[in-house]
Every structure is written in C-alpha cells, then in structure tokens.
Amino acid sequence: MVQAGDVLPELIAAALAREGLALQDRDVLVVAQKIVSKAEGRTVDLATVTPSARATELGGEIGKDARLVEVILSESVRVVRTRPNLLIVEHRLGFVMANAGVDQSNVAPQDGAHRVLLLPRDPDASAESLRSRLAELSGARVAVIINDSFGRAWRRGTCGIAIGAAGLPALIDLRGRPDLFGRTLEVSIIGFADEIAAAASLLMGQADEARPVVLVRGLDWSLPPTNAHELVRPEAEDLFR
C-alpha cells in the first residue's frame, strides 16, 4: 500500500520489471489518482478539523459529517448543487465534481484516525514529474495520465477521466478535417486523454482490485503534448454550472 513519501516512479519501474515489461516510446502509463495523492501526503485526519458555521449548516441539510463538508469546501471555489447525501462543487482546479474529489474509500485507517484523501495539488505537475523520472529510468519517451472516477452530467454511473496528463495531447481537435464523405468536421474535438483514462479504468477497477497502474501500448498521435487542464470546459461554455 502506497504511503506518504513513497517514490512512485521507482515503485512503478520495479513493478514493470517484476512483470517482465520494458517501457517503449509512446507507451502511456495511466496512474490512479489515489496512489498519487497518498504518495504526496494529501490526507486529512477529520479529528483535526473544526467545521465552520457554513459547513455545519450544509452538513445538516445534506446529511454529511460537518467536518467532511469543511474539507470539501476548503478544496472548492463554489457549491454548484446539493441534495440529501450529495454535494456537487467546483473544485479549485476547475473540475465540477462530487465532494471536490475528497475520498474515503481505500484509505487505510491508521492509529484509529479517520482520514480522507484529497486530489493532488497540481495533477498536471504530478503527471509531468512521473513522466520525466520514468523516462530517465527507462530511456523511453513515455506519457503519463493520472485518472480518477467522475460522474457525468448527462449519464448515470462513474467513468474514468484524466485529471493530469503529460507527454501526449489531452485534446485532439478534428475541426476542419473531412469525414468519410468529404464533409468538413465543424465541432469534433476528441478528449484523447479521457478516452485512455476510461479504458484503463476497466482494468483498474473500483473496489478491491489493487491495480493502480495500467500500461497502454499501441496508441499514436501527431499533435504536441498538452496537459489535462485543457479538458476543463471554460465557465462561459458550461451550461451546467
């Protein structure tokens, strides 16, 4: 189990070696947000949290621990929607998501403390740090995606998305290219990093699988790298905020 201060690139390189795998150019490593946050020490002990009046009131309205609500609010810039047992916020990084990504699942209790896990402070920077060190260790030009499970405005169920990316284009803009019949595409922009993250999530699982890193091989792209922040829809274009 990953702990605060663990060096993820070395752990990943060792796991690859145990599996007899050597990284190649254009390999993509999809890394679960949870182990990145754990390695970066992004945990909060709820016993140390004093809820504000706002957190206490909101917690009472939706039926959540006021201390947990306080942590969620500290990671957010605004509350978007609420209903019993649900708190949708705009995260400080721009993500519109449940509970600001503050998670209690698969966070092992220590010394009887009730800890929750936050998102990395800067997932794109975390992805670049992983990519850079893994490239040094392997000699291969690799890409890294940090993925997390998100709900979606139009559909039920969670799906893996990229919250951090390095070494590949997060978006691929097809506008201006022809379709099969020569019609010029006008609105097609592909969430390339999100599609990779979702595919990897099928192997990672959501419960007790303990499979937090997936190697994706065989993809190709021609555009320069961009980070996952490019995937966040600007507020002016967002009809759901």
C-alpha positions as CSV (number, residue, x, y, z in Angstrom):
1,M,0.0,0.0,0.0
2,V,1.4,3.4,-1.0
3,Q,2.3,5.7,1.8
4,A,3.2,9.4,2.1
5,G,6.7,9.9,0.8
6,D,6.9,6.8,-1.4
7,V,8.7,7.4,-4.7
8,L,6.1,6.3,-7.3
9,P,8.4,6.2,-10.4
10,E,10.7,3.7,-8.7
11,L,7.7,1.7,-7.4
12,I,6.2,1.6,-10.9
13,A,9.6,0.7,-12.5
14,A,10.1,-2.1,-10.1
15,A,6.5,-3.4,-10.8
16,L,7.2,-3.3,-14.5
17,A,10.4,-5.3,-14.0
18,R,8.6,-7.9,-12.0
19,E,6.2,-8.4,-14.9
20,G,9.0,-8.6,-17.4
21,L,7.9,-5.4,-19.1
22,A,10.2,-2.7,-20.6
23,L,8.8,0.7,-21.4
24,Q,8.8,1.7,-25.1
25,D,8.5,5.0,-26.9
26,R,4.8,6.2,-26.8
27,D,3.8,3.9,-24.0
28,V,1.2,5.5,-21.8
29,L,1.1,4.8,-18.1
30,V,-2.2,5.5,-16.5
31,V,-1.8,6.0,-12.8
32,A,-4.7,6.1,-10.3
33,Q,-5.2,9.4,-8.5
34,K,-5.4,7.7,-5.2
35,I,-1.8,6.5,-5.1
36,V,-0.5,9.8,-6.3
37,S,-2.4,11.6,-3.6
38,K,-1.2,9.1,-1.0
39,A,2.4,9.4,-2.1
40,E,2.1,13.2,-1.9
41,G,0.6,13.0,1.6
42,R,-2.7,14.5,0.7
43,T,-4.6,13.1,3.7
44,V,-6.6,14.9,6.4
45,D,-7.5,13.5,9.8
46,L,-11.1,14.5,10.4
47,A,-10.3,14.7,14.1
48,T,-8.2,17.8,13.4
49,V,-10.9,19.6,11.5
50,T,-13.1,22.2,13.1
51,P,-16.2,22.8,10.9
52,S,-17.3,26.4,10.1
53,A,-20.8,27.5,10.6
54,R,-21.4,27.2,6.9
55,A,-20.1,23.6,6.9
56,T,-22.2,22.7,9.9
57,E,-25.4,24.1,8.3
58,L,-24.7,22.5,5.0
59,G,-23.8,19.2,6.6
60,G,-27.1,19.2,8.4
61,E,-29.0,19.9,5.2
62,I,-27.5,17.1,3.2
63,G,-26.8,14.6,6.0
64,K,-23.0,14.6,5.8
65,D,-20.4,14.9,8.6
66,A,-19.7,18.7,9.0
67,R,-16.0,18.0,9.3
68,L,-16.0,16.3,5.9
69,V,-18.1,19.1,4.5
70,E,-15.5,21.6,5.8
71,V,-12.7,19.7,4.0
72,I,-14.8,19.7,0.8
73,L,-15.4,23.4,1.0
74,S,-11.7,24.1,1.6
75,E,-11.0,22.4,-1.7
76,S,-13.7,24.2,-3.6
77,V,-14.5,27.7,-5.0
78,R,-18.3,27.3,-5.1
79,V,-21.2,24.9,-4.4
80,V,-23.0,24.0,-7.6
81,R,-25.8,21.6,-6.5
82,T,-26.9,19.9,-3.3
83,R,-29.5,17.3,-2.3
84,P,-29.5,14.7,0.6
85,N,-26.1,12.9,0.7
86,L,-24.9,14.7,-2.4
87,L,-22.6,17.8,-2.7
88,I,-21.5,18.9,-6.2
89,V,-18.9,21.7,-6.2
90,E,-16.5,23.4,-8.4
91,H,-13.0,22.3,-7.3
92,R,-10.3,24.9,-7.1
93,L,-8.7,23.3,-10.2
94,G,-11.9,23.9,-12.2
95,F,-13.4,20.4,-12.1
96,V,-17.1,20.2,-11.4
97,M,-17.5,17.1,-9.3
98,A,-18.9,15.4,-6.3
99,N,-17.3,16.2,-2.9
100,A,-14.3,18.0,-4.5
101,G,-12.8,14.6,-5.0
102,V,-12.4,14.1,-1.2
103,D,-12.5,10.4,-0.8
104,Q,-12.7,7.9,2.0
105,S,-12.6,4.6,0.1
106,N,-9.4,2.5,0.1
107,V,-7.8,4.9,2.6
108,A,-6.5,2.6,5.4
109,P,-7.2,3.8,9.0
110,Q,-4.0,4.4,11.0
111,D,-3.9,4.7,14.8
112,G,-7.7,4.7,14.8
113,A,-7.7,8.0,12.9
114,H,-10.5,8.7,10.3
115,R,-8.6,10.1,7.3
116,V,-9.8,11.4,4.0
117,L,-7.8,11.8,0.8
118,L,-7.7,14.9,-1.4
119,L,-6.8,15.3,-5.0
120,P,-3.1,16.2,-5.8
121,R,-2.4,19.9,-5.5
122,D,-1.4,20.0,-9.2
123,P,-2.2,16.8,-11.1
124,D,-0.6,18.0,-14.3
125,A,2.6,18.8,-12.5
126,S,2.4,15.4,-10.8
127,A,2.0,13.7,-14.2
128,E,5.0,15.5,-15.6
129,S,7.1,14.6,-12.6
130,L,6.2,10.9,-13.1
131,R,6.8,11.1,-16.8
132,S,10.2,12.8,-16.5
133,R,11.5,10.3,-14.0
134,L,10.1,7.2,-15.7
135,A,11.7,8.5,-19.0
136,E,15.1,8.7,-17.1
137,L,14.7,5.3,-15.7
138,S,13.6,3.6,-18.9
139,G,15.2,5.7,-21.7
140,A,11.8,5.7,-23.4
141,R,9.7,8.7,-24.4
142,V,6.6,7.8,-22.4
143,A,3.4,9.7,-21.4
144,V,1.6,9.6,-18.1
145,I,-2.1,10.1,-17.3
146,I,-3.5,10.5,-13.8
147,N,-7.0,9.3,-13.8
148,D,-10.0,9.5,-11.4
149,S,-13.6,8.4,-11.4
150,F,-16.2,11.1,-12.2
151,G,-19.9,11.2,-12.6
152,R,-21.3,12.8,-15.8
153,A,-24.0,15.4,-16.2
154,W,-25.9,13.5,-18.9
155,R,-25.4,9.9,-17.9
156,R,-25.6,7.6,-14.9
157,G,-22.5,5.8,-13.5
158,T,-18.9,6.9,-13.0
159,C,-16.3,6.8,-15.7
160,G,-12.5,7.2,-15.6
161,I,-11.3,10.6,-16.7
162,A,-7.8,12.3,-16.9
163,I,-7.2,14.9,-14.2
164,G,-3.5,15.1,-15.0
165,A,-1.6,14.4,-18.2
166,A,1.9,14.8,-19.6
167,G,3.6,13.7,-22.8
168,L,0.6,13.5,-25.0
169,P,-2.2,15.8,-26.4
170,A,-5.1,15.8,-23.9
171,L,-7.4,17.0,-26.7
172,I,-7.3,16.3,-30.4
173,D,-9.1,18.9,-32.5
174,L,-10.5,17.4,-35.7
175,R,-12.3,20.5,-36.8
176,G,-11.5,21.3,-40.4
177,R,-10.8,17.7,-41.3
178,P,-13.1,15.8,-43.7
179,D,-15.3,12.9,-42.7
180,L,-15.7,9.7,-44.8
181,F,-17.8,11.6,-47.4
182,G,-15.8,14.8,-47.6
183,R,-17.9,16.9,-45.2
184,T,-15.8,19.2,-43.1
185,L,-16.0,18.5,-39.4
186,E,-17.1,21.6,-37.5
187,V,-17.3,20.6,-33.8
188,S,-15.4,17.4,-33.3
189,I,-12.8,17.6,-30.5
190,I,-11.7,14.3,-29.0
191,G,-11.0,14.0,-25.3
192,F,-8.0,11.8,-26.1
193,A,-6.6,11.6,-22.5
194,D,-10.1,11.0,-21.1
195,E,-10.7,8.1,-23.5
196,I,-7.4,6.5,-22.5
197,A,-8.2,7.0,-18.8
198,A,-11.6,5.4,-19.2
199,A,-10.2,2.4,-21.0
200,A,-7.6,1.9,-18.2
201,S,-10.3,2.2,-15.6
202,L,-11.8,-1.0,-16.9
203,L,-8.6,-2.8,-15.8
204,M,-8.1,-0.8,-12.6
205,G,-11.5,-1.5,-11.2
206,Q,-13.2,0.5,-8.4
207,A,-13.1,-1.7,-5.4
208,D,-10.5,-4.2,-4.0
209,E,-8.6,-5.0,-7.2
210,A,-5.4,-3.2,-6.1
211,R,-4.4,-2.5,-9.6
212,P,-3.5,1.2,-9.7
213,V,-1.3,1.4,-12.8
214,V,-2.1,0.4,-16.3
215,L,0.3,0.3,-19.2
216,V,-1.3,1.3,-22.6
217,R,0.7,0.4,-25.7
218,G,0.0,0.9,-29.4
219,L,-1.5,4.4,-29.5
220,D,-0.3,7.0,-31.9
221,W,-0.7,10.8,-32.1
222,S,0.9,13.7,-34.0
223,L,-0.1,16.8,-32.0
224,P,2.2,18.2,-29.4
225,P,1.6,17.4,-25.7
226,T,-0.9,19.4,-23.7
227,N,-2.0,19.0,-20.1
228,A,-5.3,17.8,-18.7
229,H,-6.4,21.3,-17.7
230,E,-7.2,21.7,-21.4
231,L,-10.1,19.3,-20.8
232,V,-11.9,21.5,-18.4
233,R,-14.7,23.4,-20.1
234,P,-14.5,27.1,-19.6
235,E,-17.2,28.5,-17.4
236,A,-18.6,30.6,-20.3
237,E,-19.2,27.4,-22.3
238,D,-20.6,25.4,-19.3
239,L,-24.4,25.2,-19.3
240,F,-24.5,23.1,-16.1
241,R,-22.7,25.4,-13.7
